[in-house]
Structure formats: C-alpha cells, structure tokens
Amino acid sequence: MNLKHLAHWLALAETGSFSRAAEKLHITQSALSRSIQVLEDDLGGPLVDRVGKKNELTPLGRSVLERARRIVHEAQELKQGAALLQQGGMGSLRVGLGSGPGAMLMTPWLKYMAEHHPSVQVAVSRGSTELQLMQLRERQLDALVVDVRRVATAPDLNMAHIVELRAGFVCRRGHPILAQFPDQVPFDALLAYPMASTPLSQEVARIMVDHYGPRANPAHMTTLQCEEIPSLIDVVQQTDAIYLGILGAARQGLASGSLVELTMDPPFRAGALLALITLAGRTELPIMSVFREFVARQLTD
C-alpha cells in the first residue's frame, strides 16, 4: 500500500466513476483499475462493487474512506509545509469565526495581515458553529475561533482555551431606561424593549434563567437575532433595542460614549468562553502560529 493507491481510491470514491476519476488523475482507466486492485489485495477485500455502470462502496470501502482521506490530506499538507519552510514561506490560512470573535477579530486580522504579511493568502468565513465544524472536519477551514460552550468535545478536535470574555446588556446613550433607572436596572424593565442578540448556547440560557427566572430564557426574550454583531450594534445605536452579548464586541461604542453598559439588579455575571479549535493530528503551516499569537493579543476585555 502506498499514498498513490490511496489517492487513486479517494478519487474513485469521490467521483463514483472510473472514467471521471481517471480523467481527474490524468491516468488511463486501466491504470486506475490496476491501482485499485493492488490496494484491494493489500487490504484483503473489495473496496467497490462494480455493478454495470454503477460503482458502490462496499462496507470495507466505507470503513477505509475517512481514514484514507485523512492520510492523503495530511501527507499533502506535510509536503506543502516542508516546501514552504525550505522556501521561507508561511502558507495560507482559512479561518472560521463565531459571532463574538468575528466582531472582534475579522477586520483587525485582515488589516494585520495586509500590513505585516501581504503575500500570504488568508480567508475568513462566518456562519453557524455547526456548519464551521463540518467545514473544519472536511479541511475546508484550518481553524475556528468560537464559543467552546457550543462545541461538543471530540477526540478529533484540539481546543485551545483562550479567554473568557464578559457579557452584559448595552443600550444607546439617551435610552429611556437610563432616565427611569439611573443606577441599577431591574431585569423585568428590559422586557419592555426589543432585545438584540446572537444565538446563545444552552449553557448561557441556563445562566440567564438562574439569574433572572424563566422570563430570561433567550429563546423567548430575544426579539432581534442574527450572527452579525456589528449589525446588532448598529440597530442598538439607532433604536431603543438593547444588546445582550460580549461587551468586547461593543468596545468602540462603549469607549466613545455612544453606548452604555447597563448595571443590572441583581448583577449579571456571564460570558463567552472562546477557544481556538483545530483538527487533532493535522500538520500546521507556519502562518498558524502567527494567527494564534494575534488571537491571544486581540481577545481581551
């Protein structure tokens, strides 16, 4: 067994066709058939059932597929990383960011790379944590920065805990609730206004209910919801909506005085536990260390 045979097998499994796989690999169908036969001999059984024009994976083929994909991808990454190191390069990086990390990291990260590493290809994607985890596992992304409370632990994931960022309630300066409650705001007073938030984890929902009772369940309390915190902050600055989320994402407005953090009665003590997540065992390119250091510097209250 060698990597070439595994790569040929992957092409066949992914295209479902000997002719399309051979075309993709730039080899003849007979050469591909011989390669698959050698792999089947090595593994002790058929990997694909050839039924007329259809090719279906056997149980052995299905069990081999994911491990073969990992082996081939890791070998490709190792080769690419070695070549980059010899050439003094850093590689490319595709990262996925959750709602809070996206608001705090996306623009500063792109600006930092443009200024300090202009030749490195970087891509940032946004989306639900579930979608980004799938993309990470399929190697469409190299790393995620998300709220770890929304991720189930798994042996194929490395979770490097970075920081716990404080969350709170924020409104615009001049909001009527500030005149009504200049010192401390009772939770029930918030319910008279639209509540703007990203989708929150079950853990945060539990903390909310423990703090303020069943009416604080975000599933019922939140009236304006989206993954893009900058859009939520814009709405809060222009209306009587109140933002619930990571305070660091509203840092600019709080610093300028256009936004005000509400002092709650009783005090609100919750936050987002952010982690940088990568695939276990995956070869990392040099640019990943730059991203790790940048994230650690940037994600602070």
Phi, psi and omega in degrees: 000136174218174184296328180297316179296320179294319178297320177297319179296318179299316180299320179293315181296323184280330180266334182073012185213131177296321183292316180291323179295317179297319178296318179296324183272351182062044174226171179279160178296324180293322177294321178295317179299318179296319181296316179295321180297319178298317180295318178297321177296319180295322184271349174084023178180166181288142178260339183217139173267123180265099182247097184061235179271356183262144177233117182243140179291137174280169175306320177296319180298320179293322180289331181279332193304306186293320179293322178296320179299315180298315183298314182293315180297317181294324177295319178296317180294321178298316179296316179296317180297319179296319180295319180295318179298319179295329181268357183078016182272172183242348179090192178238166184214131176240118184238148174250138183237135172288181186300304181296309177301325179298317180294329184265337189248326195302301181295314178300323181293314179297320178295317180299316181292322179297325183275323189253334181221064188295342182268354183273133177279124176230146177222139179238130178238153177239160179158182179293153179300321181298316179295318183292326175297319177298317179294325177296314182292333178269007177064025171277342174233152180262335182199157175233150166234110186216171173287117187295341179291346179261010183236127176282135178298143181207149183295341181269004182244133169262123179245108177263105182291131186257298187197152170258118182260135183290143176247165179186187179253136184225139175226174178282151173295134184095001178297140181299335180293334180289325178287326181285323182227080186290338184256295180230141184254120174291146185302317184301334179294333180294330188291351177281354185234157175300141179248123184252126183202160169280168172301131185252152181288164177297328179295317178294321177300319179296318179297318179300313182293321177298323182288313195233002178095176187302331181292346181271000178301119184303333180299331180256327186283322185287127179251336178237114186226132171198168182278345186264100182297320178306323178293319178298317180296320178300317180296318181296322180290337185252353183222188176268013176294153179243133181271134172240118179169195181297127182291328180300333179287341177255018188304316185296315180293323178293320181292324182280344181091359178284340177239153182228131173281132180278133174272114189267154175233108359286165182302147179264121181235096178201168180190183178252130177263100187270142180222149171265122187245131176228169177280134179295136176080359182277136178291128182260139175278160185303330183295339181297324180294327176296317181294318179301313181295321180296315181298317180298323179287323191277325187273086176222154172288000000 
